[in-house]
Amino acid sequence: MDSDSPQNLPYNVFAKACPSRGTLEHVTGRWGALTLGALYEGPRRFNELRRRVDGVSEKMLSQTLHALERDGLVHREAQPTNPPRVDYELTPLGREVAGRLLTLIRIVEGSMDDVLAARDAYDADRV
């Protein structure tokens, strides 16, 4: 049996009560995935992230960063300056997760012609 089979792992994201499910939601939600992808490019301040992740509200980005920080994927560093400066960067685990997410993102982006054609065909069959 494969060592990565669900039976051999201490956590199982398919189980309703498993804490890994919450982390998966934080990582794969729209804002979590985009925030991790943006931080893969390097450390950023809050407003830099907000500009990079087009469409995210200040409140949603703040909630996303808190969740990712709590999960150990993002490191927040406050500089004792006036005004205060806060930088966000990926932890080693966050960098690994973001790298894998970016692979998925690139596959999706690279397949959009096929996706759009499939949508058109699907919609045409429904008319």
C-alpha positions in Angstrom: 0.0 0.0 0.0 1.2 3.5 -0.8 2.7 5.4 2.2 0.6 8.4 1.2 -2.7 6.5 1.2 -5.4 8.1 3.5 -5.2 5.1 5.9 -1.6 5.9 6.8 -1.9 9.6 7.3 -2.8 11.1 10.7 -5.2 13.6 9.0 -7.9 13.0 6.4 -9.3 16.0 4.6 -12.3 14.0 3.5 -13.4 13.6 7.2 -15.8 16.4 8.3 -14.1 17.0 11.6 -10.5 16.9 10.3 -8.6 20.2 10.9 -6.8 19.8 7.6 -10.1 20.7 5.9 -10.0 24.2 7.2 -6.5 24.7 6.0 -7.4 23.4 2.6 -10.2 25.9 2.4 -7.9 28.7 3.4 -5.4 27.7 0.7 -7.7 26.9 -2.1 -10.3 29.7 -1.6 -10.1 32.4 -4.2 -8.4 35.0 -2.0 -6.1 32.5 -0.2 -4.8 31.0 -3.5 -4.2 34.5 -5.0 -2.6 35.8 -1.9 -0.2 32.9 -1.7 0.6 33.2 -5.4 1.3 36.9 -5.0 3.6 36.3 -2.0 5.5 33.7 -3.9 6.9 36.6 -5.9 8.4 38.0 -2.7 7.6 39.8 0.5 4.9 42.5 0.2 3.3 45.2 2.3 -0.5 45.0 2.8 -1.4 47.6 0.2 1.0 46.1 -2.3 -0.8 42.8 -1.9 -4.1 44.5 -2.3 -3.1 46.0 -5.6 -1.6 42.7 -6.8 -4.7 40.7 -5.8 -7.1 42.8 -7.9 -10.6 42.9 -6.6 -9.9 41.8 -3.0 -11.4 44.1 -0.3 -9.3 45.3 2.6 -11.4 43.3 5.0 -11.2 40.1 3.0 -7.4 40.4 2.5 -6.9 41.0 6.2 -9.0 38.0 7.1 -7.2 35.9 4.5 -3.8 36.9 5.8 -4.8 36.2 9.4 -6.0 32.7 8.5 -2.8 31.9 6.4 -0.6 33.3 9.2 -2.5 31.1 11.8 -2.0 28.1 9.6 1.8 28.8 9.5 1.9 29.6 5.8 2.5 33.4 6.0 4.8 35.3 8.3 3.8 38.8 9.4 6.5 41.2 10.5 5.7 44.6 11.9 8.5 47.2 11.7 8.7 49.7 14.5 8.5 52.8 12.3 6.1 55.7 12.1 3.8 55.0 10.4 4.0 51.3 11.2 5.2 49.1 8.4 4.0 45.5 8.1 5.5 43.1 5.7 4.1 39.7 4.8 6.1 36.8 3.4 5.7 33.1 2.9 7.1 30.6 5.4 8.9 27.6 4.1 5.6 25.6 4.2 3.8 28.5 2.6 6.4 28.6 -0.2 5.9 24.9 -0.9 2.1 25.2 -0.9 2.2 28.3 -3.1 4.6 26.6 -5.6 2.1 23.8 -6.1 -0.8 26.2 -6.3 1.1 28.2 -9.0 1.5 25.0 -11.0 -2.2 24.5 -10.9 -2.8 28.2 -11.8 -0.5 27.9 -14.8 -2.3 24.8 -16.0 -5.7 26.6 -15.7 -4.4 29.7 -17.5 -2.7 27.6 -20.2 -5.9 25.7 -20.8 -8.3 28.6 -21.0 -8.8 28.4 -24.8 -10.1 24.8 -24.2 -12.1 25.8 -21.2 -13.8 28.7 -23.1 -14.5 26.4 -26.1 -16.0 23.8 -23.7 -18.2 26.5 -22.1 -19.4 27.7 -25.5 -20.2 24.1 -26.5 -22.0 23.4 -23.3 -24.0 26.7 -23.5 -24.9 26.0 -27.2 -26.3 22.6 -26.2 -28.5 24.2 -23.5 -30.2 26.6 -25.9 
